[in-house]
Amino acid sequence: MTLGTDGTARAGLAAAIKVLIVDDQPLVRRGLSLILSPDPAFEVVGEAEDGERAVAAALRLRPDVVVMDIRMPVLDGVGATEELTRVLPGCRVLALSTFDMDEYVVAALRAGAHGFLPKDVSPEELGTAIQTVHAGEAAVAPRLLTRLISAYVRAPAPAAAPPPAVVGNAELTPREVEAWRLMATGLDNAAIALAMDISKSTVKNHITSIFGKLDVRDRAQAVIAAYETGLVTARTGG
């Protein structure tokens, strides 16, 4: 049995999560490596100083998770994330930014990043976020996600916007639309269940159906879609 960065026991861990660290600042790369390397839950397989080298390193090293700085020379983190999503769809990207409110973070989430962290997070938060995105889930605090997207995503003109229940070729049920709306305002599954007076398992079923019908990968992309369609606005989103 081993202990992870959050101090919890990890029994029967089959393999360490392979992590590639990408940042244009050597001290940041070194610091992140020093945080993760002592934990047997993680294996730092390499580092890269820009997006172009990150893609090349990922193709060579096949990491499970890439911890990706957003603002870098040559190829920024958004472009690198988009390329990694295309060539290595099984690789998860966790975006990093110096600023909580950064339009580049939304662009990275659109491009395929599974999560976002500001650079001043604790070692425990970093480890937990890596494990979350490795599991295929979105690692963005719901309220922060809502603030980011409401600040930088706008719906098209009302005449051009489709009805919220119809997105592309997908038609959502009224209950799915309500769950989607509540999700986009920053509520987690437990709060959505309480607001809709349903069980958390039913909420999960609704969200799984919403993801499939919207053709989105995770909560972050679903929230972006909610703002793009006008289902919620900056005012209603919090």
N, C-alpha and C positions, 0 to 999 in steps of 0.2 A: 504494500500500500504506500502511495506517495502523497505528498501535499502540494497543492497548486498555489498560485500566487495569492489566491483569496483565503488560504489557510484551510481549505476544506479537503477532506480525504478523497483520494481518487483510487478506487480499487479496480484492478483488472484492466488498466489502461493498455490497449493493444499497441498503440504506437504514438509517439510524440507528434504534435502538429508541426509540420514543416513551415517555417516562416521566412519570407524574404523581406528585408527592410529597405525602403527606398526613401531617401531624403538627400537634398543637395548639401546639407551641412554635416560634415564628418562627426562633429561632436554629438549631434542628435542621433545619427546612426549608431555611434558607439554607445551612447546612453541607453537607447532602446535595446541594443544587443545585450548589454550588461544586466538590464532588468529581466530579460526573458531567458537568457542562457542558463542561469542556475536552476530554473524550474524544469524538472523532467517531463512536464506536460508539453514543453515546446522544444523545438530544435531550430535554431537560427541557421539556415542553410546558405545565406549569402546576403550581400548588401549591394546597392546600386545608388548612384548619385544623380541620375536623371531618368525620365520616363523611357527614353529609347533604350538605355542600358537595362532598365528594369524589365522590359519586354524580352530582351535577349536573354537575360539571366533567368527569367521565369521559364522560358522555353527550354533552357538547359537544365535547370535545377528542379523543375516541377514542384514548386511549393504548394502547400495547401492554402495558405493565406499570404497575401502581400499587404504589408503595412505601408501605405502609399501617401507621401506628402503631396499636397495639391499643387502648390506653386513651385515649379522647378524649371530650370533652363532646358534647352534643346527640345524636349517634349514634356509638357506639364502632366500632372497627375490625372487630369480629365482625359487627355488623349491616350495616355498609357492605359488607363482603366478601360476605355472603349476598345482598344486593341486587344488587351488581355481577355476581355469578355468574348471577343470574336474568336481568338485563336486558342484560348484555354478556358472554355466555359466552366470547367470544374474547379477552377482556381477562384478563391474569394478575395475581394479587395476591401480592406478597411482603410478609409481615407482619414488623413490627418490634416489639421489646419491650425494656424496660430490663432485664428479668430473664430469665435462661436458663430457669428453671423457673417457668412461668406457665400456669395452667389456661386463661387466655384464648387462649393460643397454640393449644392443642388445639381449642378452640372455633372458632378461625379456620380451622384446617385442616379441621375438619368442614364449615365453611361454604363452603369452596371455595378457600382460599388454597393456592397452589402451593409455598410455602416460608416459612421463618422465619429471621430473623437477630436476634441481640442487637444493641443499638445501639452496642456498643463494637467492632464489627468494623472491619477495615481497609478502605481504599478499594478495594483489589484484591479482597477477599472480596465487597464489595458489588457491584462490577461483574460478577464471575463469577456471583453468585447471580441477578442480573437477567437475564443471558444464559441461564442454566439454566432459569429459569421461562418465559422467552420461548420457549424451545425445547419447552415442554410437559412438562418434567421437574420432579421435586420437588427443591427446594433446602433440604434439611435434613440435617445430618450424621447418619448412621444411628444412632450411639450416643446423640446428643442426642435424636433423635426417640424412641428406645426409652425413654430416661429420662423424657421428658415424658409419653408415653402411658401408661407403666406407673404413673406417679404419679397420673394423673388420669382414667384410663379403667378401669372395672370391668365384668366380665361380669355378666349377670343371674344369678339363683339357679339352681343346677345343674338343677333340675327343668324350668325354663323355657328353658334354653339348648339350641339344636339341636346335633346332632353337628357337630364342626368341618368334616367333609367336605361337609356340606349347609348352605348358607347361602341363605335365601330359596328360590328355585327352582333354584339352581345346585348341581351336584354335581361336586366336584373329584376328580381321580384321586389315589391315594395319593402319587405323586411330586409332584403339585402341592401337596398339603397339606404335605408335607415342605419344599418350597421356600418356601411361605408362612410356615411356622413359623420357618425359619431367617432369612428376611427380617425377621420380627417381632422376632427376638432381636438385630437390629442388624447382621447380616452384609451386606456388599455382594455384588455378583454373583460376583466372583472367589472370595470366601470360600465362597459357597454352592456354586459349581462344585466347589471342592476338597472340601467336606464331603460332597457327594453323588456325587463321582467322575464328574462329567459335564462337558461343555464349557460355556464361558460362553455360547455361542450357544444351547445347549439350555436353560440357565437363563433367558435372555431370552425364549425361546419359552414356557417355563412361566409366567413372570411376566406376559407378555402375555395368556395364557389365563386366569390368575388374575384379572387386572384385569377382563377381559370377563365372567367368570362371577360375580364379586362385584359387578359394576356399580360399580366404583370408578375414580377418575380417575388415581390415581398411588400411589406407594409409601406416602406418609403415610396416605392413607385405607385402604389395605390393612392397614397395621399397626394402625390404630385398630380395624378390623373383626376382626383377630386377637385383640385383647384383649376386644372386646365379645362374641365368641362363646366365649371361654374357651379358645381354642387355645393361647394362652400367658397367663401370669399375671405379676404383678410379680416373683415369685421366679424363674420360668424366663426372663423377658425380660431379665434382667441386673441 
